[in-house]
């Protein structure tokens, strides 16, 4: 694989069901990179959840959720962004409350995220909220 990143950009309008298509693309790219099918499915699930969770935060009925998938030689990065309400704050309570890994009603929890990805970054600036999910290719996997 080349050292340049490959990028796929999605702009999703008004329908959280479109998150399934994004999740499928993430799973496909992850497996092509050398992640196991289970790792690809886990990453796809968290990206799908993050994408669906962004739709209720849109304040404009015609607003969009953007998802950018970037493939690097050693990792995959997915950025979910939207204009509207800020992402819920991530703090100790997000990571430490009992049952965080199974949080359904609260959406994605910090503990749940860290079980399925290696790094999470949140930024809210100028009314745009971005969550970057990073998953590194296992050291014993070779890239294709």
BELKA-V794769 format. One record per helix or strand of 2 or more residues. SS is the DSSP state (@ for helix, = for strand). FROM is the first residue (numbers start at 1). TO is the last residue. If there is no record, write none. Layout:
<<SS:FROM:TO> <SS:FROM:TO>>
This chain:
<<=:6:13> <@:16:33> <@:37:55> <=:64:71> <=:75:84> <@:92:96> <@:100:102> <@:110:116> <=:119:125> <=:128:136>>
